[in-house]
Amino acid sequence: MTRQYGMMNTCYALIIVLVCLFAAGAKAEDYSQQRILFKQLYQQALSGQKAQVQKKRDRLKGYPIHHYLDYALLVSDMDQLPIGRINAFKKAHPGSPLNRRLDSHLQSSLAAQKKWSLFLKHGGTFSGGLRQCWYLTALLKTQKTDNLPDLVTRAWLQGHSAPDACNEVFAWWRAQGYQTDQLLLKRIKLSFKERQLPLLRYLKQQLKQIPDWVSLAEDLLVDDVVTFKQAKQLKSEPQTTELLYHAAIYAAKNKPAELHPLWSELKKHHQFDQSQINQIERLTALFAATDYEGFSIDALNALPDSSKDNQIRAWITRYYLFNSDWSAVVDSIENMPISQKLHERWQYWLARAYAKTGQTKKARELFRSLSKQTHYYGFLAADHLRLPYYLCQKPAAQGADNFTLPPAIARAVELYHAGLLSMARSGWNLAYSDLTVDEKLALAQHMKAENWYAKVITIMADLGRWQDYHLRYPVAYAETIDGFAAESKVTSPWVMAVIKQESAWAKDALSPARAHGLMQLLPETASRMGKELGLTCCNRNDLYTAPLNLRLGIHYQKNLFKQFDHPLLVAAAYNAGEGKSIDWSENFPTAPDVWLETIPYRETRGYIPRILSNVVIYDWLNSGEPYRISHWMPTMPINGQQSQPWPNSEVPMQRVKTICH
């Protein structure tokens, strides 16, 4: 059954009516028919179907993005190099973000056709990557070589391999005698620091004379631990020490338990300076602590005070939490600098440690203070004392009267509805920063009416309107989500909590790890889910389609709940991978709050509390009285143990009242 989110009381229903009246007064146009036609014609224009586009485009007169059809027709003809038409477009639309896109398309086509004089005439510059190679080639082919050797040297002298498009100009540069052993050795050092073994070996082959340190660099990349063991036989000299230092930094982060027993010999036989020693020992202790290696606590405590920053002090505390040494937890937090100690995270753990060490009054005082805050730790503190949650809807002001969308934002809205999302963001950025606070508030209401939820969230964050939960926590696709989540442990508040954290409701969200869309699905995960559902998918554009992304993402959530049967393990698997949830199900603490705090991955330690807070707020928006956060936090099924309600058998089953302050 579809949930009636947001209708918490009669008063708020009145606010909804007023918002709708306001939106009606915002001079919005009804473009529903033009939107359908534009999407059809835009695709035809990209395909070069000029006649079909011209036949129907008169119906789009007055539509804000009508001229985007001209852009699409230009793109479809780009291999014909329509320079005159591009210039005419720019003249007709000065300042349009499309002009830079057209320049980029034109440069790509000119490079593909090796029209190098035109390439330089139309904006080719010394930038980076592939375009840098095109620019250097254009200079070579047009015989503009006065400064070319220096530019090629800058492009060549990097720790990674350059694109193949640079090969011709690099070959010219070498033939002119500009490649020297001195430059090769500089690049070998760069490739060593970037750990690019194939490139290092390729460069080594080109040396006329190979210094001993080059072979040492190669050995360290092949097997650093074996090389460390043999390092006491090496003569101590600056080149050797520098290489060992960089290799030890890598080993400290990736194999601290293997480096630790070798470090004293390395330090004895080679002249590392004190700052290098401090850095290696700090990193070794820190990364050993994330694996809860037995030696790590002594290594952490032995660090000089100058190395004991907030991160080190946090991991000292986590080590004691992991090992249930509550007295040491108290001591470690009380010894933190006041600025760190007063953070809600450490106030919560100090209260937990006080309670565990019999200091009940101190624990209750801290829990009570925290419980008045609206976040993960505040909700947990309230659960420990069985107090209500401080959750209060305070709508933002409605903003400027008779607000009219600036033309650039009106275009951005239509681009959003057309699915041209990156173009929509470019258009938005042209105008948003010039708006007043009142105009931004009005714009937030308008964007809610347009269902562009990601922009509503962005505006509320920009304005610091943290208690307007109905704008900050959009409710969209409720029927779709309910349908896909039916008859499973995956509830609609849970799905919306995941979307809020993963993409902030941006349909075209793309992470550095290639996760796509509302629920941030990797293409391979989406393809696997699609096969299980009998669907043929899933390319990038598929994953930017909300209903499909939701169907695949919810199916994946169902699979994770079947596999792990615990909300925290599901959230961890969704963020860090199923293998990590399996790893963290063995020999970890069973208390769910301790388990979460002692996860080695910082991103996941931050991710799960936000999911839990989000689900409480979505549950509250739905029902008015959400389940307590501990409802989602039974004890962890470590080493196959059965999960139990936490912090006791009663609190997690309760719905909680909320109060304003």
N, C-alpha and C positions, 0 to 999 in steps of 0.2 A: 504494500500500500504506500502511495507517495506521501512523504512526510510534509507537513505544513510548516516549513521553517519560517521563523521570524515573527509569527503571530503570537507574541508572548502575552499581550494584554490589550485591552481596548484602547488605551492611550497610544500604544505604538501603532495600532491600526490607523488611528487618526493621522499620525505622522506620515504613514505610507500614502494616505490620500493626498495630504498636502504636497508630498514629494512629487506625486503623479501630476497634480495641478501645476506645480512649478515646471516640471519637465515639459508640459504642454505649452507653457508660456515661453519656453526657451527658443522659439522660432525654429524648431526642427522641421525639416522637410520630409515628406513621405517619398522615399526613393525606392520603394520595394520593387516596382516593376523595372525601373532603370537598372537596379543592381543585377537582376537576373539577366537582362539583355547585355549589360556590360561584360559580365563574366564570359558569356558565350562569344561575344565579339572579340574580346581580348585574346582568347585562345586562338580564334581564327586569324587574328592579326599576327600573332607570333608564328603561326604556320604559313604566313604569306598569302592568305586568302583575301587579297585586297578587294576584289569585286564584291564578295559577300559582305565585307565590313562596310564598304561605301554605300551599299544598298540599304543598310538598316541604321547607320550611325546617326542620321538626322533625328531619330527618336530620342537620342541622348543629349540634344541641345539643352544647355543649362545645367547638365549634370556635372558636378565638381571635378570629376576626373575624366571627362570626355577626351581630353588631349592625350591621355595615356594610351589611347588607341594609336595615335600618331607615333608615339615612342615605340610601341610594339611593332608597328609596321617598319619602322627604321631598323629595329633589331633584326627583323626577318630578312631585310635586304642588306645587312651589314657586309656580306661578302662582296657586294657590288660597290662598296665604299661610297655611300651616298653623302658625301661631304657637304655639298650645297644644301641639301635638305636638313642635315644636322645643324648647320649654321642658321638656317631659317627657323628651325625649332627653338634654338637657343635665344634668338632675337625675339621670338614671340613669347617665350617663357623665361625671362631673365630671373636668375636666382633659384630656379627649380632644381631640386636634388636629382632630377633625371639627367641634367646636363653632364654631371660627373659620370653617371652610369654610361651615357652615350660615348663620352670620351674613352672610357675603359673598353667598351665594346669595339670602338674604332681602332684603338691601339692594338688590341688583340688581333683584329682582322688584318691590319697593316703588317704586323709582325708575321702572321701566318703566310701572307703573300709576299713577304720580304720587300715591302715597299719602304725601304729604310729612310729615305729622305722625307717622305711624308710622315713616317713615324716620329721623327725628330720635330717636324713642323707642328705636329698635333699633340704635343705635350709629353713626349718621352723624357724621362728623367732618371737620374741615378738613385733608385729607391731601394728595392730589396727583392730577393727571390727571383722568380722568372722574369719579371719586368726589368730587373737590373741587368740580367743577361741580354734581353732584347736591346736595351739602351746601349750597352757596350758593343754589341754586334753592329748596331746602327752606326755608331761612331766609326767603327772599323771599316764597314762597307762604304761609308761616304767619305773615307779618308780624312776624317777629323781626328787625327791621332796625336795632336800636340800634348794633351794631358791624359791620353788613354792609358799609358803604362801605369801611372799612379792609381788611376781608378781600377784597373784590372788587379793590381796588387791588393788594393783594399777589398775587392770582391773575393779574391782567391784566398786571402790570409784569414781563414776561419777554421773552427774545429770540426765542422761538418762538411760533407760533400756538397758541392754546388749543383744546381740543376744541369741536366745534359745540354740545355740551350747555351750554356757558357763554354762548352767544349771548344768551339771554333776560336773564340777570342782568347781563351787560355792557351791554345796551341800556338796562335800568333805570338802571344806574349813570351812563351818559352822559346820560340824560334828566334825572337829578337834578343835573346840572351838575358832576359830580366829575371828568370828563375835562377836563384843561387842556392848554394848549400846553406848559407846563413838564413835565407827566407824559408827553406825547407825545414830547418831545425826549429824555427819559430812556429811553423805550422804543426810540426810533430808535437811540440809541447801543447799547443792548443787542442790537438786531437786527443792527446793523452788526458788532458783535463776533462774533455768531453766524453772520454772512454769510448772512442771510436777506433777500435782495433783494426778493422779492415783499412780504414783511411791511413792510419799510422803505418801499416805494413806497405801500403802502396807508395807512400812518400819515402819510406826508408829505402825502397828499391831504387829511387832516383838520386840518392846521395852519392857523391863521388868518394867521400870518406865517411865511415860510420863511427861516430864516437861511442864509447862503451855505454854511456847513459841511455842511448836510444834503445839498445838491446835490453837494458834494465827496465825501461818504460814498457816495452813489449811484454816482458816476463811478468810485470806487475798486473797488466791487463789480462794476461792469460790465467794466472793463478797467484793472487796476491799473498795468500797465506803461506804457500810454499816459498815464495820469494822472501817474505819476511823472515822465515826461519833461516834462510841462507844469508840474510843481510849483514850479520856480524862479520862475515868474511869480506865484505865490500869496504873499500877505502872510504873513509868519511870525508866528503867534499861537498861543496854547496849544491852541485847538480844532483848528486845522489840524495842528499837530505831533502831537497825540494820534492823530488819524485816520491820518496818514501812518505813525506808529509801528506801529499795529496792522496796517495793510495790509502794511507791510514785513516784519513777523513772519510773516505768511502767505506772502508771496512768498519769503522766505528758505527756508522749508520746502518750497515747491512749485515754485519756478522760480528757484533761486539763480543760475544762469548769466545770467538776464535781469536780475536785480536788481543783480548785482555791478558792471557798468559804470555803473549809474545812481546807486549809493549815494553816491559821493563828492560829487556835486552836491546830492543831497538833504541830506546831512550839512552841507554848506557853507551852504545857504540857510535851514535850519530849526533851531530851538534844541532839539535832542534833548539830554537829559542823558546823563551818561557811562554810567550803568547801561543806558539804552536803547541807546546806541551799542554797548556791549559785547555785549549780548544779540543784537542784529541781526547784528553781525559774526561772533559765535560760530555762530549758526544758519546763516548763509550759508556759512561755511567748512565746517561739519559736513555740511550736506546737499549741497553741491557735492562733498565728498569721497565721499559715498555713490554719486555718479555718476562718480567719478574724473575730474572736470573738471581740466584742466591747471593752472588757477590755484589749485586748492584747497590744495595742499601749502604754497604760500607764504602763503596766507590762514590756514591752521592754525598754521603756525610763527610768524606775526606776531601772533597773539593774545596779550594780556597774560597773565602767569602766573595771575592770578586766574580767567581763563576756561579754562585748560587743566586740566580735570578728567579723570577716568579715561576718559570717553567720547572726548574730544578726543585724548588720548594714544593710545587704541586705534586711532582712525582715521588718525592719523599713521603708525602701524605698518602698518596695512592698506594704505595708499597705497603704501608702500615694498614690501610683499609683492606687491601687484598689479603693480608695475613691476619686480620681481625685483632690487631694490636691496638686496642682503643685508647689505652693510656698514651701510647706514642702518637696516636692521631691528635689527641688533645695538645700534647707538647709541640708537635710540628706546626699546628695551626696557630697556637698562641705565640709562637716565635716568628710568624710571618710579619712582614711590614704591615702597618695599619691599613694602608690602601688595599692590599691584597686580602688581608684578614676580614675586612668589612664587606667584601663581595658576597652576594647572596649564596653562592656555591659553598664558600667556606664557612659562612655563618650556619648554614644547614648542617654541614658535617661536624662542626663544633658542637651543635646542639645534639646531634646523634651520638657523638663521642661522650658528651656529658651524661646523656641518659644511660649509656652503656657502662660508665664508670661510677654510677650511683649519685651523680650530681644533678638530681632531679629538678631542683628549683631553677638552676641555671639553664637546664635544657628547656623547661617550660617557658621561661622568659624569652629565650631566643626563638623557639617555635612560634610563640604568640606574636612576636614582632614580625617574623617572616610571613605568617599566615595572612597578613593584611596586604600582601603584594600579589599581583596577578601574573604569576609565572609558575613554571614547573616546581621550583623549590617552595614557593608560597603555597601551592596546592598540597604538596607533600607535607609541609609543616602543619597545615590545617587538618590533614588526615590523622596525623599523629595525636592531635589534641581533640579530634572530632568537632572542629569548628566549621562554621560556614565559609564559603569562598567569597572573596571580595571581587565580584564581577558586576559591573554596572554599565548599562548602555547609556551613553551620553552623546546623542546625535550632534554632529557638527552643524554649524549654521548653514542656511541654504545658499548663501552666497549672493552675488550681484543680481539685482532684479533685471528682467528683460535681457539676460545674457544671450549674445549671439556668438556662435562659434567663429573664431578667426578662420579665414579662408584656408590656411595651411592645415588647420586641425579638421575642418570640414572635409578636406580632401583625404586626410589621414583616416578618418572614420570610414569613408567609402572604400578606401583601399583595404582596410581591415575586413570589411564585409565581403570584398572581392577575393579575399584570401592572399592578397599581396602584402604580407605582414611586414617584411623588412622595409618595403617602401613606405608602409604606413608609419613605422617608427621614425623614418627619416623626415617625413612630413611633419609629424608631431613635434620633433625636436626643433623645427624651425620657429615655432610660435610659443611653445609652452612656457619657456623661461621668462617671456615678456609679460605674462599675465599677473594680475594682482592676486592677493590672497582671496578676496571675495570672488574673483573670476575663477580661480582654481576650485573653490568650493562648488560654484555653480557647474563647472566642468565635470567634477566628480559625479554629481547627480546625473548629468547628461550622459556620461559614459556608462553609468549603471543602466540607464534606459536603453543604451545601445548594446548592452551585454559585453562591453569591452572591459572585463573585470580586472585584467592585469593593470590597466591604467588607473582604475579606481584605487586599487591598493597602492600604487606608486604615488598618487596624489595625497592620499591620507598619510603615508609615511613622510612625504615631503613637508606636509603641514603639521606633523606631529599630533594628529588627531587619533590618539591611540585607543580612545574609548568609544569610538563610533564603530562598534563591532559589525554592524549590519553592512557597512561599506568595506571594512577591512577584511571581513570573512565572507566573501561572496558565496551565494548558493546558486549553482547553475547545474543544468542537466540532471535535476533531481530525479525525474521519472526514469531517465536512461540509467542512472547509477543504481536506483532501486531495482530496476529490472535485471541488470547484469549481476547485482550482488545478492539477489534473492536466494533464500534457502542456503545460506552459508554464514560463516563467522565474520565475513567481511561486511560490516555495516556501512551505511551511507555516511555517517559522521567520520568513520575511519577513512573512507576513500577521499572525502573532501579534505580531511586533515593532511593526507598524503599529497594531494594536488596543491594545496596551499603552500606546503613546504618545498615540494619538488619544482614547481614551475610558477608559483604565484598566479596561477590561472592564465598563463600565457600559452596559447595554443601552439606557438611556433618556438617555444623554448628549446635551446640546443646547448647542451653542456660541453665542456672540454673533452669529456669522455665519450661524446657522440650519443648521448641520451636525448631522445626527441619527445616533444609534445607535452601535453598536460601531465601525464604520469611518468614522463622522463624514461622512456623505454629505449634500451639499446636495440639496434636493428636485429641482431642475432636472437635476442630474447623475444622480441616481437614476432620474428619469423617462427620460432619454436612454438609460441603460444598460438599463432595463426594456424599452424599445422594441426595442433591439438583440437582446435575449434573447426577444422575443415575449411579454413579460409585460404585464399591465395593472396598473399601480401608479403612483405610489407616494405615498400620503399619509403624514402624520407617524406614525400608528400602525403603518402597514406597515413603516416604517423602524426602528421599535423592536422589530421581530420579528427575532430573531437570524439564523435561516437565510436570510431574504430579504436582510437587510442584508449578510450575508457574501457571498451570491451576486452582488449588485450591486457591492459594493466590490471583490471579487476580479476581477470582469469589468473594472472600471475600471482596476485595477492591470495586468491583461493588456494592455489597450489602451495604457496608458502605456509598458509595456515594449516593445510593438511600435513605438510612435512614437519613443521616445528611445533604447532599447537600452542604457541605462546606469542603474545603481541610483541614483546621486546625482541625476540629472536626473529620474528617476521620483519620488523622494522630494520633490524641490523642487516638481515639478508638483503633487503631491498636496497639498502644504501651501500653496503660493503661487499656483498656477494654471499651466496649460500655457504660457500666453503668456510667463510669466517664465522658465521653463526654456528656451524658444526664445531669449529675449533674452540669457540668460546663457550661451548656446552660441556667442556671437559675441564675439570680441575679449576673452575672459577668459583667465586663466591655465589651462594644461593640467594642471599638477600637481593632483591631486584635493584634497589637503589645503589647498593655497593657494586653489583655486577656492572651496571651502566657506567658508574664513575670510573671503574677500573678497566674499561675497554681500552686497548692500546691506541685505537685510531681517534685522533682529535675530531675529525669531521663527524664520525659516527656518534661520539660522545655528545656533540652538539645537536646532531640531527634528531636522535630519538626523543630527547626532552621536548623539542619543538613539535614533533608529531603528537606526543602525549598532551601537551598544552592545547594544541589545535583541536584534538578530538574532544577534549572537555568543552571547549568553547562552541564547537559545532553542535555537540549534544545539548548544551545550554540553549543555543539559538533555536533548536528543534523543540525541546521539551520544557524549558524554563527551570528544570531541576536536573542537572546532569548527574551521571554517575561520578563518584569520586575518582580522582586520577589513579588511585591504587586499585580500582576495578580492573585496570589494564595491566596491573603489575603483580601477578602472583609470583610466588617464589620460583626461582629458576630451576629447570629440570636438569641440573648438573649431574653428569655421570649417570643419567637414567633415573634420577629421583623423581617422584611424583610432585607436581606443583601443588602448592597450598595457598589459600588466601593470605594476603599480607597487607598491612602489618599485623592483622589478627583476623579472626574468622568473621567478624561482623562489618567492619568499616568498608571493605571493598564491595559489599553487597548494597550499600546505601546510596541513594540519591542525595544530593547535598543542596541545601538552600543557599541562596546567594544574597549578598547585601551590598548596598552602595556606601561609599564614603567620600 
